[in-house]
Structures are given as C-alpha cells and as structure tokens.
C-alpha cells in the first residue's frame, strides 16, 4: 500500500491532466499526499536491535510528546546512542486533519483509559465512567489532542520553584518554551520574540477559518464586561479572552513526532522501536541498568542503558512502570506482591482539568441553512483541494481566562473553551459529545437542541483543582490497565468554583452585544437531572455531576520536589530519589497542574530535561535568557 501510494503521489505531482475530471482526481490525490506517510517518520529498527548487543547510552521509555523531543535533543550528541521505545505505530494520516480531532478519542491510536466509578461524577458518561484519552502513537497525545498551544502563567512555575525546585521559575523555564517554537514571521514582526521563538522544530499558527462571526461577538461581549482582549494570547496578562495558536502548519496538524523526529529520521545514533511496550525497569540494587520490553509478536527482551533510563510514558504509564519495578508506595507494592526497592509516593498527587459541557448559549443565525446531503464530501473536497473550510481548523481556538472567586485577581481559576455548532447539524455536535464518551441519552438531547437553534458551548475548565486522585496497579501484568481514581470534586471548593462560572456566562449574555444577537441560555434537558428546577443551584450542580469530564490533562503522579518533601518522587534535576541513573521527564513530574492546556508545558519539560542530561554528562549547553 505504501509503495502504491508513493507511486500515485509521484504521478499526481508530475503529470499533466487531460480533462477536468482527471484534474479533479489529480488535485485530490496530490492533496492526500501532503498528509502523513510512514516514510515521514524514523524507521522501526527493532530487527536490527535484536541482532545487536542491545546496549545504548540512553533508553527512553515512551515516544510521546516528551520522548520525541528528548530523542531529538539527545541525538544531537553524535557519540550518544539513543533508543526510543513506543507502544504505538506511526500516526494515522487522518490525525493530520485539524477539523477531525473530535473523531480521534476512543479510536485505535487512543489508550482510552476508563476511570474507576465514583459516586457523584461522570454520571452522564457511558457506564458512568469518564474516559481518559491518551495518544498511542509516535508523538503520543500530540497526535490526537486539540492542538492548543498555551503556557499557563508565571505564578504556576514560580510556585514550582518555591516548593524547592531550583531552576523551575517562570523566568527560568520561558526559554525552553520558546526553544521548541517556530512562530509566524508576521507574529514576530508585530509582537516580538519575548514569548514566541523562531527557528525551532514546532510550527504554531492561528486557524485561518471561522464558520461565523461568533469569535467577534464573544470578544466584544468580553470587552464590554471589562475583560482584556488578549492579543497575543500568550503574554504578560493572564486574565482575558483571546485566540490561541495551535500546533499546525498549512492547515495540517504538526505532532511532535513530525516536528522533532521527521527532520532527524536518518540520524545513525537514533534507534526507534515501535509497537513495543516497556514493562519494567531493570535494576541492579538501586541503579537502573535498562528496561524489559514486550515486542509486537509477544517476545520479551531486555535492553541496556549505560548512562540512563528515562521514563517519558506519561502520567499514567510512567507510574505504572515504576511500581511494576518496585518503585512506589511500599504498602501498595506489598499488597500486589512486588518487593519494594524504593518506598516513594508514585501514583499519588494525580491532578486533571475537569471540563463542564453543561452550559449552552442558543441563538438563531439567519445565515445558517440545513446542511446538504453531501456536506461531508463538500468539506473534504474544500479541505483537500483548497486547504480551507471546516476541516482546516479545530473551531475551538477561542479561549477565556477568568477568576470567578476574585474578579480583581490577575490570575484565572476558570478557563473557557468556546465551540460553535450550527443548527440542523447533529453530526458535528454529536461528535463533540462522543469525544468525551457521554452516553447515548445525553448525546440525543444535545442533538435535539441543535435542530432548534445554533449553539455556542462555553465549556468551563477548572484550572487549579484542589482535589487529588491516585493511580494504582490493577495487577502485576503490564498489559492490564491501571486503576485510575480521579477523585473529582472531592474538595467542595472545586464544585463551588465551577458553579460560579455560570455567573460569568450569564454576564456575557447580559451584554448589549449578545442581546443584539438574541442569545439566550438554553436549558439542557439532562436525563439524570429532570428532578431539579431549571436554572436552580440544584440543577447546575446536577449538570456538573453528569456532564463534567476529563479534558485529558492528567499530571502530577511522579511529583517533583526535594528529598525532604515526603510527597516527592523526583528531584529538580528529574532524577528519581534513591535510584541512580533513572529520570522521569514528562507531565507526571508537575507538582501542581498548570493554568491551561498541558501540551506546551510538557514540551518545555522535555526541552529543559534534555539540557539537564547534557549538563550532568558534561556536554556544553547554552540557554538564551
């Protein structure tokens, strides 16, 4: 299939059409060829590794957002042999299409974890269990996420530093955010380079498509209320509304494998194993020496690391691998029959952003017409032939950051994601709800509303949850998914903060801008909440307990902190306390979750972690401050 596609691509790009029809086919085929192909990524060197000595300088467990960046940076030292191990395959070409991101959760390149049932949360989800999506492909969750690129705020990182993590203040991490980036020339010309880098592997851009003028309506309403219009969104102001840039280029997603591995796919010192699962860390006493890996065919092999083992498997798999290796809470390991090598609070401190989809702003848009029977094909053609249309953008790049508890604060506690869905199009809104694994009854009620009006979703995200969850082993079998106890809303303050986001939405609706467009807060008839009075506190709380779910931002399960902090697992150099030659470099090391989407901070952690490794092994590092 690959060779056939390559031949067709070459023909499409070189031949001259002899009719309108063949021109049409040629344009579509040539456009398809711009989507990812297996040849865009490093080859799988498993067979070569099997007949070698199986020893490397560094072994990276997990080829996701952090792992791909580490592989890029460590192989810059040509004397270092670096092995990157990924359980998934190359990204599916369909993941390149921004407008299809809502169709990716729950599919083959998603681990689709299910949280353990919890009374009073996830009640509108299938089987009353929230789904936690996590990318299973080279590039990890950057392959299936919403591509939103935001940093959080300076207080987030200054707090990390204040907890005893030297080098992690905002001033010190900002260069690592910028290092990855290649921002548009027009953005740099207008706003400068203080918050946006140039020349890095990762392109970020604004969407160039908007279905309606809804963005301007929301921004004008926010301005009317006295909120800042954040242009650019990333800067020195953290409360306000604005448009986020995304990890994309030429209307195609740019995942971290494409950005960081594709340009170096032929480096001789880069070794990649795909469809291979890291099961445990090999230890000699308190020193990591390698990892045990299960291959695609079920064989188990050991590979050695002469310098370091690096876990970059994410906030769910990194703690799983550690606990299976005897590094974790002694009581839990004993319960599982695993001898304890290091008694550390691995799996604890779990945090996630909970997103609430229960508020619906309705309005009648006179320009909206029922979609044609061929609207999906029309959108596909417009995208492939002209790089435009609905599929060229995510449609959720408008964000709002507000503080519902202290309006005078310069820091937010709620983030809004705005998504607009046109009347008479139940497919689009149904796809959104299916993304979050809501049950059929909830999806049907959402689709029923969309037949009566356009709907704007102001999805409220709890930025700084007080509740903490935990990840535990289900069994000693590495193939068994872990138990995830999200513990959403166990701290009453979290529920109260989410409830207050209703007042912000009502304030927006009370502006002259939204009144002029006839917008109103539509009642969402949630099946499990029909015993409550619409627009009552009881109704809104019931709504949160039914249609608030994970935004797929799990962090914190391998917490960073000094050795005298009983909550810490790794130190500020990301080395595991009490274990030599083992680091963890991914979102799991965050002491506290950041105030925004987590992909960009994870990239920063990997960039900084790579420099730490080079410094600790005597390689010269220069950082522009």
WOHU-V461118 format. One record per pair of residues at least 6 apart in sequence whose C-alpha atoms are under 7 Angstrom apart, sorted by the first residue. I is the first residue (numbers start at 1). J is the second residue. Records with the same first field share a line. If there is no record, write none. Layout:
I = J  J
This chain:
9 = 29  30  33
12 = 26  29  30
13 = 30
17 = 23
27 = 385
28 = 384  385
31 = 384  385
32 = 384
35 = 93  96
36 = 93  96
37 = 93
38 = 90
40 = 262
41 = 258  261  262  265
42 = 261  262  265  266  272
43 = 272
44 = 272  273  274
45 = 271  272  273
46 = 273
54 = 303  304
55 = 303  304  305
56 = 81  82  83  304  305  306
57 = 80  81  82  305  306  307  308
58 = 81  82  83  305  306  307  308  309
59 = 82  83  84  305  308  309  310
60 = 67  83  84  85  309  310  311  312
61 = 84  85  86  278  310  311  312  313
62 = 84  85  86  311  312  313
63 = 84  85  86  138  139  140
64 = 138  139  140  141
65 = 139  140  141  142  256  602  603
66 = 312  585  586  602  603  606
67 = 312
68 = 139  256  257  260  261
69 = 260  606  607
70 = 606  607  610
71 = 82  84
72 = 260  261
73 = 610
74 = 610
75 = 82  269  270
78 = 269
80 = 269
81 = 269  270
82 = 269  270  271
83 = 270  271  272
84 = 271  272  273
85 = 272  273  274  276
86 = 138  273  274  275  276  277
87 = 136  274  275  276  277
88 = 136  137  138  274  275
89 = 137  138  274  275
90 = 137  138
91 = 137  138  143
95 = 101  143  144
96 = 252  253
97 = 252  253  391  392
98 = 252  253  391  392  393  394
99 = 390  391  392  393  394
100 = 391
101 = 144  145  146
102 = 431  432  435
103 = 431  435
104 = 144
105 = 133  144  435
106 = 112
109 = 135  136  137
110 = 133  134  135  136
111 = 133  134  135  136
112 = 131  132  133  134
113 = 131  132  133
114 = 129  130  131  132
115 = 129  130  131  483  484  485  486
116 = 129  483  484  485
117 = 128  129
120 = 545
121 = 488  545  546
122 = 128  129  130  545  546  547  548  549
123 = 545  546
124 = 438  439  442  546  547
125 = 437  438  439
126 = 437  438  439
130 = 549  550
131 = 436  437
132 = 550  552
133 = 552
134 = 141
135 = 141  143  144
138 = 257
139 = 255  256  257
142 = 255  256
143 = 255
146 = 394
147 = 246  247
148 = 244  245  246  247  397  597
149 = 244  245  246  247  599  600
150 = 234  596  597  600
151 = 596  600  601
152 = 594  595  596
153 = 238  595
154 = 170
156 = 594  595
157 = 168  169  170
158 = 169  170
160 = 168  169  591
161 = 167  168  169
163 = 561
164 = 561  562
165 = 561  562  572
166 = 572
175 = 624  625
176 = 604  607  608
177 = 604
178 = 195  196  197
179 = 197  200
180 = 200  201  202
181 = 196  197  198  199  200  201  202  203
182 = 197  198  199  200  201  202  203  204
183 = 196  197  198  203  204  205
184 = 205
195 = 234  235
201 = 259  260
202 = 259
203 = 247  248  249
204 = 245  246  247  248  249
205 = 245  246  247  248  249
206 = 244  245  246
207 = 393
209 = 388  389  392  393
210 = 395
215 = 398
217 = 513  514
219 = 229  241
220 = 513
221 = 508  511  513  514
222 = 241  508
223 = 229
224 = 511
227 = 240
228 = 239  240  241
229 = 240  241  242
230 = 240  241  242
231 = 242
233 = 242  243  244
238 = 401  410  411  412
239 = 401  402  410  411  412
240 = 400  401  402
241 = 399  400  401
242 = 398  399  400
243 = 397  398  399
244 = 397  398  399
247 = 253  254
248 = 254
251 = 387  392  393
275 = 295  296
276 = 293  294  295  296
277 = 293  294  295
278 = 291  292  293  294
279 = 292  293  294  321  478
280 = 291  292  321  322  324  325
281 = 288  290  291  292  325
282 = 288  289  290  291  292
283 = 289
286 = 578  579  580
287 = 579  580  581
288 = 309  580  581  582
289 = 304  305  306
290 = 303  304  305  309
291 = 302  303  304
292 = 300  301  302  303
293 = 300  301  302
294 = 300  301
307 = 581
308 = 581  582
309 = 581  582  583
310 = 582  583  584  585
311 = 318  583  584  585
312 = 318  584  585  586
314 = 586  587  588
315 = 554  555  556  557  587  588
319 = 346  347  557  558
320 = 473  482
322 = 328
323 = 333
324 = 476
326 = 333  338  339  340  341  342
327 = 340  341  342  343  344
328 = 342  343  344  345  346
329 = 343  344  345  346
330 = 340  343
333 = 339  340
336 = 475  476
342 = 578
344 = 569
345 = 567  568  569
346 = 557  558  569
347 = 470  471  472  557  558
348 = 469  470  471  557
349 = 468  469  470  556  557
350 = 468  469  470  554  555  556  557
351 = 468  469  554  555  556  593
352 = 550  553  554  555
353 = 461  462  463  550  551  553
354 = 461  462  548  549  550  551
355 = 459  460  461  462  548  549  550  551
356 = 459  460  461  544  547  548  549
357 = 457  459  547  548
358 = 524  543  544  547
359 = 457  458
360 = 455  456  457  458  521  522
361 = 455  456  457  519  520  521  522
362 = 453  454  455  456  519  520  521  522
363 = 453  454  455  518  519  520
364 = 453  454
365 = 454
368 = 422  423
370 = 424
371 = 424  425
379 = 389  390  391
382 = 388  389
383 = 389  391  392
395 = 419
396 = 417  418  419
398 = 417  418
399 = 415  416  417  418
400 = 415  416  417
401 = 412  414  415  416
402 = 412  413  414  415
403 = 409  411  412  413  414
404 = 413  414  497  500  501
405 = 497
413 = 462  463  464
414 = 460  461  462  463
415 = 460  461  462  463
416 = 458  459  460  461
417 = 458  459  460
418 = 456  457  458  459
419 = 456  457  458
420 = 455  456  457
421 = 428  429  454  455  456
422 = 454  455
423 = 450  451  452  453  454
424 = 450  451
425 = 450
426 = 447  450
429 = 447
430 = 443  447
433 = 443
441 = 527
442 = 526  527
445 = 525
460 = 501
462 = 498
463 = 595  596
464 = 593  595
465 = 494
466 = 491  494
467 = 487  488  489  490  491
468 = 487
469 = 485  486  487
470 = 484  485  486
471 = 482  483  484  485
472 = 482  483  484
473 = 482  483
474 = 480  481  482  483
489 = 495
499 = 540  541
509 = 515  519  520
523 = 534
529 = 539  542  543
532 = 538  539
533 = 539
553 = 598
555 = 587  588  590  593
556 = 587  588  589  590  591  592
557 = 588  589
558 = 569  570  588  589
559 = 567  568  569  570  588  589  590  591
560 = 568  569  570  571  572  574  589  590  591
561 = 568  570  571  572
562 = 568  571  572
563 = 571  577
569 = 576  577
570 = 576  577
571 = 577
573 = 612
574 = 583  584  585
575 = 582  583  584
576 = 582  583
585 = 605  606  609
586 = 602  605  606
587 = 602
611 = 621
614 = 620  621
615 = 621
